[in-house]
Amino acid sequence: QTMANITRNAEVGVNYYQVGLFLRDFTPKPMGTLEAVLCCAAKNAVDITAGLIICFTQTGEAPRLISKYRPSVPTMVVTTSDEVVRHCNSAFSLIPHKIDSAPATKKDLTAVIAHLLKDAVAKEICPPGAMCITLRGVDDCWADVKPLMTLEAAPGKEDGSMVSSSGLVYNSGHSGDDTTSIRCSAISYHEIISPEAPNRKTKIVCTMGPKCWDEENMGKLLDAGMNIARFNFSHGTHEAHGEVLERFRKVTADKKSMAACLLDTKGPEIRTAMLKDHANISLEAGQEIFVEAVGAKYTEFEGFKNEEETRIGLSYDKLCQS
């Protein structure tokens, strides 16, 4: 929870406009049409002080590109894919929202967007009355190939804003009460004194050690803000990790959490063998060392150093063949 609070507060001082331009400058040109439009969505969120970005996706490509440019506001990812939902946990600002099926008509799409905006305001993801950026497709509802960017108004009315006949809320512009820091970050006085915590966009990965393998502690981690549970396969067995994984899936289902799992698999590694009496071996420049490729017996072999020689074992049994 401390980590979640630190990241949440740190995000307030980020100059998102400058970060976005920096990333854009180092992106190879020419950009693809898809990335160019979605890059603008992240930039426009800063320009109009948007409250939310809504992106309809089938493959996850569109929200991934939005996340790349570090949008200043949360990005609600609307999808029918369980895989896309899980992958949202590893990308900046993305909040997954699963729907059962794609909206069939324009009327259905409008109804879904209205429901999403209402839900976002109720969950304090989006301020009431804020202008929101919606990304859908030209030919269908998915923004992964030919994205269409539109503006929608969240329910409610924001102080100092103007409402058009279409219901869109237009910000009146710079209010004059911003304080500019040495990093050129505009943090308003209202943000400083507001009792409401800003919505966190940074994701938190927690390595699941033995002390948090029970359901109670897993639930506490989820409540504190964990987005991804990391399983370290360098330690333990596949069977033990499998039991923990099933337990974690049960807890996430009970809590209706969309947290994801990261399986950090054990790759090739070379380890030195044990040392006799656990005594350290001090190496000197230019001395002769015998390295013995003991293979799987490295847990039994004992390296040593005496007046005649220094000998250590190595788990890589094909050392002499490489």
matplotlib code that plots the C-alpha trace (Angstrom):
import matplotlib.pyplot as plt

x = [0.0, 2.9, 4.3, 0.9, 0.7, 4.2, 3.6, 0.2, 1.6, 4.7, 2.5, 1.0, 4.3, 5.1, 5.2, 3.2, 3.4, 7.2, 7.4, 5.1, 7.1, 10.4, 9.0, 7.6, 11.0, 12.8, 10.2, 11.3, 9.7, 7.5, 5.1, 2.3, -1.1, -2.4, 0.4, 0.2, -3.5, -3.1, 0.0, -2.3, -4.9, -2.3, -1.2, -4.8, -5.5, -3.0, -4.1, -7.8, -7.3, -9.3, -10.6, -10.4, -9.5, -11.7, -10.3, -12.2, -9.8, -9.8, -6.1, -4.7, -2.6, -4.3, -4.2, -0.5, 0.4, -1.6, 0.3, 3.6, 3.2, 2.3, -1.1, -1.9, -5.2, -6.4, -7.2, -10.2, -9.6, -12.9, -12.5, -14.0, -10.7, -9.5, -5.9, -6.1, -7.6, -4.6, -2.1, -3.5, -2.0, 1.5, 1.1, 1.0, -2.5, -4.5, -7.7, -9.4, -13.1, -14.4, -17.7, -19.5, -19.8, -19.0, -21.7, -23.6, -24.9, -23.9, -26.8, -25.4, -22.0, -23.3, -25.1, -21.9, -19.9, -22.6, -22.5, -18.7, -18.6, -21.2, -19.3, -16.0, -17.4, -19.0, -15.7, -13.9, -11.7, -13.0, -14.1, -17.8, -18.3, -14.9, -14.2, -13.2, -11.5, -13.1, -11.2, -13.3, -13.0, -14.1, -15.6, -16.4, -16.1, -12.4, -9.7, -6.8, -6.8, -8.6, -9.1, -11.7, -11.2, -14.2, -15.0, -17.6, -18.8, -18.8, -22.0, -22.2, -20.8, -17.4, -17.0, -15.9, -16.8, -19.2, -21.7, -22.6, -26.0, -24.6, -23.7, -20.0, -18.2, -15.6, -12.9, -12.6, -8.9, -6.1, -7.5, -4.4, -4.0, -1.3, 2.1, 4.9, 7.8, 11.4, 10.6, 7.8, 5.1, 1.8, 0.3, -2.8, -3.6, -6.7, -4.7, -2.5, -5.4, -7.8, -8.6, -9.3, -6.3, -5.3, -6.0, -2.9, -1.6, 1.7, 1.4, 2.8, 4.4, 4.8, 7.0, 5.1, 7.3, 6.3, 5.0, 2.3, 1.2, -1.9, -5.3, -5.4, -2.2, -2.9, -6.1, -4.2, -1.8, -4.7, -6.4, -3.2, -2.9, -1.0, -1.5, 0.7, 1.7, 5.2, 6.2, 10.0, 10.7, 14.4, 13.2, 10.7, 9.1, 6.6, 4.1, 4.4, 4.1, 1.1, -0.7, 0.0, -1.2, -4.5, -4.9, -4.2, -6.8, -9.4, -8.7, -8.9, -12.2, -13.6, -12.6, -13.6, -10.0, -8.4, -4.9, -2.5, 0.2, 3.8, 5.7, 9.4, 10.8, 14.2, 16.7, 20.1, 22.5, 26.0, 26.6, 29.8, 29.8, 29.8, 32.9, 34.6, 33.5, 31.8, 35.1, 35.5, 38.2, 40.2, 41.5, 44.7, 45.7, 47.7, 47.1, 46.3, 42.8, 41.4, 37.8, 36.2, 33.0, 31.1, 27.7, 24.7, 27.0, 27.8, 25.6, 27.9, 31.4, 33.3, 35.8, 38.9, 42.1, 45.3, 49.0, 49.2, 46.2, 42.8, 40.0, 36.3, 33.4, 31.0, 27.5, 28.1, 29.2, 29.9, 32.4, 35.3, 33.3, 32.3]
y = [0.0, 2.3, 1.7, 2.4, 5.7, 6.7, 6.1, 7.8, 10.9, 10.9, 10.9, 14.2, 16.0, 14.4, 16.7, 14.4, 16.8, 16.9, 13.1, 12.5, 14.8, 13.1, 9.6, 10.9, 12.5, 9.1, 7.1, 6.2, 8.2, 7.9, 6.5, 4.1, 5.6, 3.8, 5.0, 8.6, 8.8, 7.2, 9.3, 12.3, 10.9, 10.9, 14.4, 15.7, 14.3, 16.9, 19.7, 19.6, 18.3, 15.3, 13.1, 9.7, 7.9, 5.1, 2.6, -0.2, -3.0, -6.6, -7.3, -4.9, -3.1, 0.3, 0.7, -0.5, 2.4, 4.9, 3.6, 4.1, 7.8, 8.0, 9.6, 11.9, 10.2, 6.6, 4.7, 2.4, -0.6, -2.1, -5.6, -9.1, -10.8, -12.3, -12.1, -8.4, -7.9, -9.6, -7.8, -4.4, -5.0, -4.6, -1.3, 2.2, 3.8, 0.9, -0.2, -3.2, -3.4, -6.7, -6.8, -9.9, -9.0, -6.2, -3.5, -4.5, -1.0, 2.6, 2.9, 0.0, 1.6, 4.9, 3.1, 1.2, 4.5, 6.2, 3.2, 3.3, 7.1, 6.7, 3.8, 5.7, 8.7, 6.4, 4.7, 8.1, 7.1, 10.2, 13.6, 14.4, 16.6, 16.1, 15.8, 12.3, 11.0, 7.9, 5.7, 3.3, 2.0, 3.6, 0.3, -1.3, -0.6, -1.7, 0.9, -1.5, -0.9, 2.3, 4.4, 7.2, 9.7, 11.5, 13.5, 12.6, 14.2, 12.4, 12.8, 15.8, 19.3, 20.6, 24.1, 26.7, 24.6, 25.2, 22.7, 22.7, 21.8, 18.3, 17.8, 18.1, 19.9, 22.4, 23.6, 27.3, 27.2, 28.2, 29.2, 31.1, 29.3, 26.8, 26.7, 25.9, 23.9, 23.9, 20.8, 22.8, 20.6, 22.4, 21.3, 23.3, 24.4, 22.4, 19.2, 19.9, 20.5, 18.0, 15.1, 12.8, 10.6, 10.8, 7.7, 5.6, 4.7, 3.0, -0.8, -2.8, -6.2, -8.4, -11.4, -14.2, -15.6, -18.3, -15.8, -14.6, -18.0, -18.2, -16.8, -14.2, -12.5, -12.8, -10.9, -8.2, -7.7, -7.3, -4.8, -2.9, -2.4, -5.4, -5.6, -8.6, -11.6, -12.7, -16.4, -17.0, -20.4, -20.1, -21.4, -24.1, -26.7, -26.5, -28.5, -26.0, -23.0, -24.6, -25.0, -21.3, -20.2, -22.1, -20.5, -17.1, -17.5, -18.5, -15.3, -13.1, -14.7, -14.2, -10.6, -10.0, -8.8, -8.6, -9.0, -10.9, -13.5, -13.4, -16.6, -15.9, -19.2, -20.5, -20.1, -21.6, -20.9, -21.7, -22.1, -22.8, -25.9, -25.9, -24.9, -27.1, -26.2, -23.2, -21.4, -18.4, -18.6, -15.5, -15.2, -13.4, -11.8, -14.2, -17.3, -20.7, -22.1, -25.5, -25.4, -28.9, -29.4, -31.5, -31.1, -32.2, -33.1, -29.5, -29.7, -32.5, -31.3, -29.2, -26.6, -25.7, -23.7, -24.9, -24.3, -26.6, -25.6, -23.9, -26.0, -25.1, -27.0, -25.8, -27.0, -26.7, -30.2, -29.3, -26.6, -28.5, -29.0, -25.3]
z = [0.0, 0.7, -2.8, -4.3, -2.4, -3.4, -7.1, -7.0, -5.4, -7.7, -10.8, -9.9, -10.5, -13.9, -16.9, -19.2, -22.1, -22.0, -21.5, -24.5, -26.7, -25.6, -26.5, -29.8, -30.8, -30.3, -32.2, -35.7, -38.5, -40.4, -37.9, -38.8, -39.2, -36.1, -33.8, -35.1, -34.2, -30.8, -30.0, -30.6, -28.2, -25.3, -26.3, -26.5, -23.1, -21.7, -24.0, -23.0, -19.5, -20.2, -17.4, -19.2, -22.4, -23.5, -26.1, -27.7, -28.7, -29.8, -29.9, -27.3, -30.0, -29.7, -25.9, -25.9, -28.2, -26.0, -23.0, -24.8, -24.7, -21.0, -21.0, -18.1, -17.4, -17.0, -20.1, -19.9, -22.2, -23.4, -24.8, -25.1, -24.7, -21.4, -22.7, -23.3, -19.8, -18.2, -20.3, -19.2, -15.8, -17.2, -19.0, -17.7, -17.2, -18.6, -16.8, -18.3, -18.7, -20.2, -22.2, -23.3, -27.0, -29.4, -29.8, -33.0, -33.9, -33.5, -31.0, -28.9, -29.0, -27.7, -24.9, -23.9, -23.9, -21.7, -19.3, -19.1, -18.4, -15.7, -14.1, -14.3, -12.5, -9.8, -9.2, -9.1, -12.1, -14.0, -12.6, -13.1, -16.2, -17.6, -21.3, -22.3, -25.4, -27.0, -29.5, -31.7, -35.2, -38.4, -39.8, -36.5, -32.8, -32.5, -32.7, -33.6, -37.4, -38.4, -35.2, -34.9, -32.1, -30.6, -27.5, -24.9, -21.7, -18.4, -16.3, -14.1, -14.5, -13.7, -12.1, -14.6, -17.7, -20.5, -21.8, -25.5, -27.0, -27.8, -24.1, -24.5, -21.7, -22.9, -20.5, -20.2, -20.5, -18.1, -14.8, -13.6, -10.3, -11.4, -9.7, -12.1, -10.6, -11.7, -13.8, -15.5, -13.9, -13.4, -10.1, -9.1, -5.6, -5.8, -6.4, -3.4, -0.9, -2.3, 0.0, -3.0, -3.9, -7.6, -9.7, -9.9, -13.4, -12.5, -12.1, -9.2, -9.6, -6.4, -6.2, -4.4, -1.6, 0.8, 3.4, 1.0, -0.4, 1.8, 0.7, 3.4, 2.5, -1.2, -0.6, 1.4, -1.5, -4.0, -1.6, -1.3, -5.0, -6.5, -10.3, -11.1, -9.1, -10.1, -9.6, -9.5, -10.9, -10.0, -6.6, -5.7, -7.9, -10.7, -8.6, -5.6, -7.9, -9.6, -6.2, -5.4, -8.8, -8.4, -5.0, -6.4, -9.2, -6.6, -4.5, -7.6, -8.6, -5.1, -5.1, -8.7, -9.4, -12.8, -11.5, -13.7, -13.2, -14.4, -14.6, -14.4, -15.8, -14.9, -17.7, -18.3, -15.4, -14.3, -10.6, -8.6, -6.3, -2.6, -0.6, 1.9, 5.5, 3.9, 4.0, 1.6, -1.1, -1.7, -5.2, -6.1, -9.4, -11.6, -9.5, -11.0, -10.5, -11.4, -12.5, -12.5, -14.5, -12.0, -13.6, -11.5, -8.6, -7.9, -4.8, -3.4, -4.7, -2.3, -3.5, -1.5, -1.4, 0.2, -0.1, -3.2, -5.3, -5.6, -7.0, -7.5, -9.1, -11.8, -12.6, -16.3, -17.3, -20.9, -20.0, -21.6, -24.8, -25.3]

ax = plt.figure().add_subplot(projection="3d")
ax.plot(x, y, z, "-o")
ax.set_aspect("equal")
plt.show()
